[in-house]
Structures are given as structure tokens and as C-alpha cells.
Amino acid sequence: MASNARLDHRNPLVFDTHELGRRPGALQRLTREIDAPKDLGIQGVIGVPEGAPLELGLRLESVMEGVLVTGTARAQAKGECVRCLEPLELALEADFQEMFSYPDADERGRVKTAEPDDDAEDDEDRLFIEDGMFDLEPVLRDAVVLALPMQPVCQDDCLGLCSACGARLTDDPDHHHDAVDIRWAALQGLAGSLEDGEKDEMSGAEAEAGVDEKQEK
């Protein structure tokens, strides 16, 4: 998609293509280590912390319609296990490839001669080179989200938490609670009441028997 704001060459995710020129087949390889931008990942689940080291390896190839960018991003992502809620960390490696088009070329690499509005809908889904530069951030964000797990776990066989007390089951696989079937709970309560009544009757009968014995004596 096109952007109205001019790109800032000081932004570490903005890259210059002037060295390539418009010579189809020209190649340029770049490596760059930057501080990760804010909110890089799946918000509230897992992501690369803001300011964490982020390594980029890029291959820029000049083609008729623009510059084809192929690359890999590497970093350490942090999050929380969805089963036991323990903090976790995993190595992230996100691959991506994107075409950044020249603003005066169509999708076939031909110089545009039609009215600008004719291709407005197509341009919405395309990324463009502006003043010889392109912004990698939207491509990077999409690649990182696709590379991260939607439901991260600390280990594949994590047992999660006890639903009764919240204990981490992986630390104590034999952990359990003696549960009462709710279908029998009412009957057990009734049985307890009957037992208490029987005990009271027996106590009363024993007391009466004791009184009778005393009177006979």
C-alpha cells in the first residue's frame, strides 16, 4: 500500500535501494542488527520484547517492476505457557519475501501510462519504493506473527494446572484430589443424617435402659 508520509532513512527498518539502481538482475546482500520495535508479535500471547536484539539478513534483487526482498529475521521471543502460565522463551526465525514496486511501474514492470485512478484498487495491496527507499516493518510484522505459535507451551508434554487448586501438574504428575460424584452427594448427605438420627435414638434408648436398671435396684 502507498504511504503519504516520507520515509525516514534514520529508521533502522528503512532500506536504501539506490545502489541497485534499476538494473534488472543486480543483487545486494545486507545484514543488520537492530532493536526490536514495539509490539512485535502476537499481543498478549508471545512476541519479541521491545528493544531486544533482532538480526536481519536480506537479499535485494532488482527486477523490472521493483525490488524483490528476501530475508530472515532472528530473535528471542518471550511469552507465557498457555497450559501452566509459566514464562517461556523460544528462538524465533521468520522468513519472508516481498516485492516493493516502483511507483511508476505496474505489476508487469511496465511504466504506467493510464490515469492514476485506474489501478487504485490494485495499489492498495502493493508496497512501494519511495525516494529509492522501502520500509520493511509491515513485512517483518506479518512474518513474525506467522512464525510464532498461537498457543505457546513451555514443553510439548506440559500437563497444565490442577483445576481444583492450581498446582502445576508437571512438577507433581501424581497430584490429585478425591472427588465425590455429584450424583451421589445428596444421598451421602441423607445417609449421614440417618446415621446421626440412629445414633441419637440409640443414645436415648441406652439412657432409658440405664434409668430402668436403677429403678429395679
C-alpha positions as CSV (number, residue, x, y, z in Angstrom):
1,M,0.0,0.0,0.0
2,A,1.2,3.5,-0.7
3,S,2.1,5.9,2.1
4,N,1.7,9.6,2.2
5,A,4.5,10.2,4.8
6,R,8.0,10.4,3.6
7,L,10.3,7.6,4.8
8,D,13.0,8.4,7.3
9,H,16.4,7.0,6.4
10,R,17.3,7.0,10.1
11,N,14.7,4.4,10.8
12,P,16.6,1.0,11.1
13,L,13.8,-0.7,9.2
14,V,14.1,1.6,6.2
15,F,16.5,0.4,3.5
16,D,18.0,2.3,0.6
17,T,18.0,0.8,-2.9
18,H,19.9,3.5,-4.8
19,E,23.0,1.2,-5.0
20,L,21.0,-1.3,-7.0
21,G,19.7,1.2,-9.5
22,R,17.1,0.0,-12.0
23,R,19.4,-2.7,-13.4
24,P,17.4,-6.0,-13.5
25,G,19.4,-8.8,-12.1
26,A,21.5,-6.5,-9.8
27,L,21.9,-8.0,-6.3
28,Q,22.7,-6.7,-2.9
29,R,23.1,-8.6,0.4
30,L,22.6,-6.8,3.7
31,T,22.9,-7.8,7.4
32,R,21.7,-5.6,10.2
33,E,21.1,-5.9,13.9
34,I,18.5,-3.6,15.3
35,D,16.5,-3.1,18.4
36,A,13.1,-4.8,18.1
37,P,10.2,-2.3,17.6
38,K,7.3,-2.2,20.0
39,D,4.5,-4.8,19.8
40,L,6.4,-7.2,17.6
41,G,4.5,-10.5,17.8
42,I,1.1,-11.7,19.0
43,Q,-0.1,-9.2,21.5
44,G,-0.9,-10.7,24.9
45,V,0.5,-14.1,23.9
46,I,4.1,-14.1,22.7
47,G,6.5,-11.7,21.0
48,V,9.9,-10.2,20.8
49,P,10.3,-7.7,23.6
50,E,10.7,-4.1,22.6
51,G,14.4,-3.2,22.3
52,A,15.6,-6.8,22.2
53,P,18.3,-7.7,19.6
54,L,16.8,-8.5,16.2
55,E,19.1,-9.8,13.4
56,L,18.1,-9.3,9.8
57,G,19.6,-10.9,6.8
58,L,18.4,-9.6,3.5
59,R,18.8,-10.2,-0.2
60,L,17.8,-7.4,-2.5
61,E,17.2,-8.2,-6.2
62,S,16.4,-5.6,-8.8
63,V,13.7,-6.7,-11.2
64,M,11.7,-4.9,-13.9
65,E,8.9,-3.8,-11.6
66,G,10.8,-3.0,-8.5
67,V,13.0,-4.7,-5.9
68,L,12.4,-8.2,-4.6
69,V,13.3,-8.5,-1.0
70,T,14.0,-12.0,0.5
71,G,15.2,-12.3,4.1
72,T,15.2,-13.9,7.5
73,A,14.7,-12.3,11.0
74,R,16.1,-13.9,14.1
75,A,15.4,-13.1,17.7
76,Q,14.4,-14.5,21.1
77,A,10.7,-14.4,21.7
78,K,9.1,-14.4,25.2
79,G,5.7,-15.3,26.4
80,E,3.6,-17.4,28.7
81,C,2.7,-21.1,28.5
82,V,-1.0,-21.4,27.8
83,R,-1.2,-24.5,29.9
84,C,0.6,-23.8,33.1
85,L,1.1,-20.0,32.7
86,E,4.9,-20.2,33.3
87,P,7.2,-17.8,31.5
88,L,8.8,-19.2,28.4
89,E,11.4,-18.2,25.8
90,L,12.0,-19.6,22.3
91,A,14.2,-18.9,19.4
92,L,12.4,-17.1,16.6
93,E,13.3,-17.4,12.9
94,A,10.9,-15.8,10.5
95,D,11.4,-16.0,6.7
96,F,9.8,-13.5,4.3
97,Q,9.8,-12.4,0.7
98,E,8.1,-9.3,-0.7
99,M,8.1,-7.2,-3.8
100,F,8.5,-3.5,-3.4
101,S,7.3,-1.9,-6.6
102,Y,8.5,1.3,-8.4
103,P,5.7,3.8,-8.1
104,D,5.7,4.4,-11.8
105,A,5.5,0.7,-12.8
106,D,2.6,-1.6,-13.0
107,E,2.6,-5.3,-11.8
108,R,4.2,-6.4,-15.0
109,G,7.0,-3.9,-14.7
110,R,5.8,-1.6,-17.4
111,V,5.8,2.2,-17.0
112,K,2.3,3.4,-16.1
113,T,0.6,5.4,-18.9
114,A,-3.0,5.2,-17.7
115,E,-4.8,7.5,-15.3
116,P,-3.7,7.0,-11.7
117,D,-7.2,6.1,-10.6
118,D,-7.4,3.2,-13.0
119,D,-5.1,1.0,-10.8
120,A,-6.1,2.4,-7.4
121,E,-7.6,-0.9,-6.1
122,D,-4.5,-2.9,-7.2
123,D,-2.2,-0.4,-5.5
124,E,-3.9,-0.9,-2.1
125,D,-2.3,-4.4,-1.8
126,R,1.1,-3.4,-3.0
127,L,4.2,-2.0,-1.3
128,F,6.1,0.7,-3.0
129,I,9.6,2.2,-3.1
130,E,9.6,5.8,-2.1
131,D,12.5,8.1,-3.0
132,G,14.6,4.9,-3.6
133,M,13.8,3.5,-0.1
134,F,11.4,0.9,1.3
135,D,10.0,0.3,4.8
136,L,10.4,-3.3,5.9
137,E,8.4,-3.0,9.1
138,P,5.0,-4.2,7.8
139,V,6.5,-7.2,6.1
140,L,8.5,-8.0,9.2
141,R,5.5,-7.8,11.5
142,D,3.5,-10.2,9.3
143,A,6.3,-12.7,9.1
144,V,6.9,-12.7,12.8
145,V,3.2,-13.3,13.6
146,L,3.1,-16.2,11.2
147,A,6.3,-17.7,12.6
148,L,5.2,-17.6,16.3
149,P,2.9,-20.3,17.8
150,M,-0.7,-19.1,18.6
151,Q,-0.7,-21.3,21.7
152,P,2.9,-21.5,23.1
153,V,3.7,-24.1,25.6
154,C,6.8,-24.4,27.9
155,Q,7.2,-28.1,26.7
156,D,5.2,-30.3,24.5
157,D,4.0,-32.6,27.3
158,C,3.1,-29.8,29.7
159,L,0.3,-31.1,31.9
160,G,-1.1,-27.7,32.8
161,L,-2.6,-26.7,36.2
162,C,-4.8,-28.6,38.6
163,S,-8.4,-27.3,38.1
164,A,-9.1,-27.7,41.8
165,C,-6.1,-25.9,43.4
166,G,-4.0,-24.5,40.6
167,A,-0.9,-26.7,41.3
168,R,1.5,-27.2,38.3
169,L,0.9,-30.9,37.4
170,T,4.2,-31.3,35.5
171,D,6.0,-30.8,38.9
172,D,3.8,-33.5,40.5
173,P,2.3,-35.9,38.0
174,D,0.6,-37.9,40.8
175,H,-1.2,-34.9,42.2
176,H,-4.9,-35.5,42.6
177,H,-7.9,-34.8,44.7
178,D,-10.5,-37.3,45.9
179,A,-13.6,-36.1,44.1
180,V,-17.1,-37.1,45.0
181,D,-19.6,-37.8,42.2
182,I,-22.2,-35.0,42.5
183,R,-24.9,-37.6,41.6
184,W,-24.2,-39.3,45.0
185,A,-23.5,-36.3,47.1
186,A,-27.1,-35.8,48.1
187,L,-27.6,-39.4,49.0
188,Q,-24.4,-39.4,51.1
189,G,-25.7,-36.3,52.9
190,L,-29.0,-38.1,53.6
191,A,-27.2,-41.2,54.7
192,G,-25.1,-39.1,57.1
193,S,-28.3,-37.6,58.6
194,L,-29.9,-41.0,59.0
195,E,-26.8,-42.3,60.8
196,D,-26.8,-39.3,63.1
197,G,-30.5,-39.9,63.9
198,E,-29.9,-43.6,64.6
199,K,-27.0,-42.7,67.0
200,D,-29.3,-40.2,68.8
201,E,-32.0,-42.9,69.1
202,M,-29.5,-45.4,70.4
203,S,-28.2,-43.0,72.9
204,G,-31.7,-42.2,74.1
205,A,-32.5,-45.9,74.4
206,E,-29.4,-46.6,76.3
207,A,-30.1,-43.8,78.7
208,E,-33.7,-45.1,79.3
209,A,-32.3,-48.6,79.9
210,G,-29.9,-47.2,82.5
211,V,-32.7,-45.4,84.3
212,D,-34.8,-48.6,84.3
213,E,-32.0,-50.7,85.8
214,K,-31.5,-48.2,88.6
215,Q,-35.2,-48.2,89.4
216,E,-35.3,-52.0,89.6
217,K,-32.4,-52.0,92.0
